[in-house]
Amino acid sequence: MTIPPPSLPAPDLVDLGGVPVATYEWGPEGGPSTGDLVLCHGTPWSAEVWAPLARALGARFRVHLWDMPGYGRSAQGSGLPVDLATQGERLARLLEHWGLDRPHLLAHDIGGAVALRAHLLEGAEYASLMLWDVVTLDPWGSPFFRLVAEHEEVFAALPAPLHAALVREYIVGAARRPMSAPQIESLLAPWITPTGRPAFYRQIASLVPEHTRPAARALGVLRCPVSIGWGEEDLWIPVEQARRLQDLLPGDPPVTVLPGVGHLAPLEAAGEVAEVVEDWLDTVP
């Protein structure tokens, strides 16, 4: 599949409990859609990570994206809760705001934990769920995550050039296939503003396994068809977790493993991911 270059328009801001949330939408032009598809990003990403797929899948589906508060073009204030439990509640409320009864969900990284919490703990209903390289099962969180959690204030005090270099290398290190300079800069941009610098470390310190375990314990009662995708060379969350998830989820869900791909499949292999997603959605009633 030919994938357009990543590009998000200006967002529509949605107020969720007094928090401005950046949202985006694509849909078929001049014809009906096959259904609603909601895309959930992870960390330290934003909806930008889905931009190529959103534009491609928007030819058939009405595609909805959001920047979780703390990320992208959503609010990043110092007093803003950005933990996984709160993000799961926000996703459930956002689906209600959009008026989506049973959309398809496509989630990556901690977006998987957020989507699972919204479904299993907040009552959101999905037509289907596709999980790509998701944070769900213990153990998760790199040594860098643990170091930041223990020394958040120290990292937040780094001079701006050192901070930018650190975050850029962190982003590049997630992928095994080369990313373009515009892709890297679009993912880096939210974190190098005066507000974004401390927000980067704040969101890492807020992500704890205590908020993934309740959903992980409930995986067996998932109420929709589910499938799993993974980068074979994901250095952040090993591909073995895909098989563990398959064993814990109902219905023996299909697993797609992309060779030569790291943690950032939506950007590293956007065309391959888009084809897998379309094939999956064509099988879901």
C-alpha positions in Angstrom: 0.0 0.0 0.0 1.3 3.5 -0.9 1.4 5.6 2.3 1.2 9.4 2.2 3.8 11.4 4.2 2.9 12.1 7.8 1.0 15.3 8.3 -1.6 16.2 10.9 -3.9 19.2 10.4 -4.6 21.7 13.2 -6.5 19.8 15.9 -10.0 20.2 17.1 -9.8 20.9 20.9 -12.2 18.9 23.0 -12.8 19.8 26.7 -12.6 16.7 28.9 -13.2 17.7 32.5 -11.5 21.1 31.9 -8.6 19.6 30.1 -8.1 20.6 26.4 -7.5 17.5 24.3 -6.3 17.7 20.7 -8.3 15.5 18.4 -8.2 14.8 14.6 -10.4 13.1 12.1 -10.2 11.7 8.6 -12.9 10.1 6.6 -13.8 9.0 3.0 -14.6 11.9 0.7 -17.8 11.7 -1.1 -18.9 8.3 0.1 -19.9 6.3 3.2 -17.3 4.9 5.6 -16.8 1.2 6.4 -16.9 2.1 10.1 -15.3 4.1 12.9 -11.6 3.5 13.8 -10.0 5.1 16.8 -6.2 5.2 17.0 -4.4 5.4 20.4 -0.7 6.4 20.6 1.9 5.5 23.2 4.9 7.2 24.8 6.9 9.4 24.0 4.8 9.7 20.9 1.6 11.6 19.9 -1.1 11.2 17.2 1.7 12.0 14.8 2.9 8.4 15.0 -0.4 7.4 13.3 -0.5 10.1 10.7 0.6 8.0 7.7 -1.9 5.2 8.6 -4.7 7.6 9.4 -4.5 9.2 6.0 -4.3 5.8 4.2 -7.1 4.1 6.2 -9.2 7.3 6.0 -10.0 6.4 2.4 -12.4 3.7 3.8 -12.9 4.4 7.5 -13.8 7.4 9.6 -10.5 7.6 11.5 -10.3 9.4 14.9 -7.1 10.3 16.7 -6.2 12.1 19.9 -3.2 13.3 21.7 -3.5 12.1 25.3 -3.2 15.0 27.7 0.5 15.4 28.5 1.4 14.6 24.9 1.5 16.2 21.4 -0.7 19.3 21.1 -2.9 18.5 24.1 -2.4 20.3 27.5 0.9 19.6 29.3 0.5 21.5 32.5 2.4 20.6 35.7 -0.7 19.8 37.7 -2.2 17.6 35.0 -2.6 13.9 35.8 -1.1 11.8 33.0 -1.1 8.3 34.6 -2.6 5.3 32.8 -5.7 5.1 35.0 -6.7 8.7 34.2 -6.0 8.3 30.5 -8.2 5.2 30.4 -11.1 7.2 31.9 -10.4 10.0 29.4 -10.6 7.6 26.5 -14.0 6.3 27.6 -15.3 9.8 28.0 -13.9 10.9 24.6 -15.7 8.0 22.9 -18.9 9.2 24.4 -18.1 12.8 23.3 -17.6 11.5 19.8 -20.8 9.6 19.9 -19.1 6.3 19.0 -21.0 3.3 20.3 -18.7 0.4 19.2 -15.8 1.7 17.2 -12.7 -0.4 16.1 -9.7 0.4 18.3 -6.0 0.4 17.1 -3.5 0.9 19.9 0.3 1.1 20.2 2.6 1.0 23.2 0.9 2.5 26.4 -2.1 3.2 24.1 -2.8 -0.5 24.5 -2.9 -0.2 28.2 -5.2 2.8 27.9 -7.5 1.1 25.5 -7.7 -2.1 27.6 -8.5 -0.1 30.7 -11.2 1.9 29.0 -12.8 -1.4 27.8 -12.2 -3.7 30.8 -12.5 -1.2 33.7 -14.5 1.8 32.3 -17.1 -0.1 30.3 -16.2 1.2 26.8 -17.4 -1.2 24.0 -15.4 -1.9 20.9 -16.2 -3.6 17.6 -12.7 -5.0 17.6 -9.3 -4.2 19.2 -5.9 -4.5 17.5 -2.8 -4.2 19.8 0.6 -3.3 18.4 3.8 -3.6 20.6 1.7 -2.8 23.6 2.5 -2.1 27.3 0.4 -4.6 29.2 2.2 -7.5 30.8 5.0 -7.3 33.4 7.8 -6.6 33.1 7.8 -3.4 31.2 9.7 -0.1 31.6 13.3 0.2 30.5 16.2 1.0 32.8 15.9 4.6 31.5 12.3 4.6 32.7 13.3 3.6 36.2 16.1 6.0 36.3 13.8 8.9 35.3 11.2 7.9 37.8 13.8 8.0 40.6 15.4 11.3 39.5 12.6 13.2 37.6 13.7 16.6 39.0 17.3 16.1 38.0 16.4 15.2 34.4 13.9 18.1 34.2 16.7 20.5 35.0 18.9 19.5 32.1 19.9 22.4 29.8 17.6 22.6 26.7 20.3 21.4 24.2 21.2 18.3 26.3 17.5 17.5 26.8 16.8 17.7 23.1 19.7 15.4 22.3 18.6 12.9 24.9 15.0 12.8 23.6 16.1 12.6 20.0 18.3 9.6 20.7 15.6 8.0 22.8 13.1 8.3 19.9 15.6 7.0 17.2 16.5 4.1 19.5 12.9 2.8 19.3 13.2 1.9 15.6 15.2 -0.7 13.7 14.4 0.7 10.3 15.5 4.2 9.5 13.1 7.0 10.0 13.1 10.3 8.0 14.3 13.5 9.6 10.7 15.0 9.3 9.3 12.0 11.2 11.9 12.3 14.0 11.4 16.1 14.3 7.6 15.7 14.4 7.9 13.3 17.3 10.5 15.4 19.1 8.7 18.8 18.7 6.2 18.6 21.6 9.0 17.8 24.1 11.5 20.7 23.4 9.2 23.6 24.3 9.6 25.2 27.8 6.4 23.3 28.8 7.3 20.1 27.0 10.7 19.6 28.6 9.5 18.9 32.2 6.4 17.2 30.7 8.5 14.6 29.1 10.0 13.4 32.4 6.7 13.9 34.3 4.8 11.5 32.0 7.5 8.8 32.4 7.5 9.1 36.2 3.7 8.7 36.1 3.7 5.4 34.2 3.6 2.5 36.7 2.9 -1.2 36.5 0.2 -0.9 39.2 -2.0 0.7 36.5 -1.5 -2.1 33.9 -2.0 -5.0 36.2 -5.8 -4.7 36.8 -6.4 -4.8 33.0 -3.9 -7.6 32.6 -5.7 -9.7 35.2 -9.0 -9.2 33.2 -7.7 -10.0 29.7 -9.6 -13.3 29.6 -13.0 -11.5 29.7 -12.3 -9.2 26.8 -15.7 -8.6 25.0 -14.6 -8.0 21.4 -12.5 -9.7 18.7 -8.8 -8.9 19.2 -5.6 -9.3 17.2 -2.0 -8.7 17.9 0.9 -7.1 15.9 4.6 -6.8 16.8 7.9 -5.8 15.5 10.2 -8.8 15.5 13.1 -6.7 16.6 11.3 -4.6 19.2 14.1 -3.7 21.8 11.6 -2.0 24.2 9.0 -4.7 24.5 10.3 -8.1 23.3 8.2 -10.0 20.8 7.8 -12.9 23.3 5.1 -10.7 24.9 3.0 -11.1 21.8 2.8 -14.9 22.4 2.1 -14.4 26.1 -0.8 -12.0 25.2 -2.1 -14.5 22.7 -2.3 -17.2 25.5 -4.1 -14.8 27.9 -6.7 -13.3 25.5 -9.8 -15.2 24.5 -10.4 -16.8 21.1 -6.8 -17.6 20.2 -6.2 -14.1 18.5 -4.1 -13.9 15.4 -0.5 -12.6 15.8 1.3 -10.7 13.1 5.1 -10.4 13.5 6.9 -8.0 11.1 10.6 -9.0 10.4 13.2 -6.3 10.7 10.9 -3.9 12.5 11.4 -2.4 15.9 9.0 -0.8 18.4 7.7 1.9 16.0 5.9 -0.2 13.4 3.4 2.5 12.6 6.2 4.6 11.2 8.9 2.0 10.3 6.5 -0.2 8.3 3.4 2.0 7.8 2.4 0.3 4.5 2.7 -3.2 6.0 0.8 -2.2 9.1 -1.9 -0.6 7.0 -2.4 -3.8 5.0 -2.5 -5.9 8.2 -5.1 -3.6 9.7 -7.3 -3.6 6.6 -7.1 -7.4 6.3 -8.1 -7.7 10.0 -11.0 -5.3 9.8 -12.3 -7.0 6.7 -12.7 -10.2 8.9 -14.6 -8.5 11.7 -18.4 -8.5 11.5 
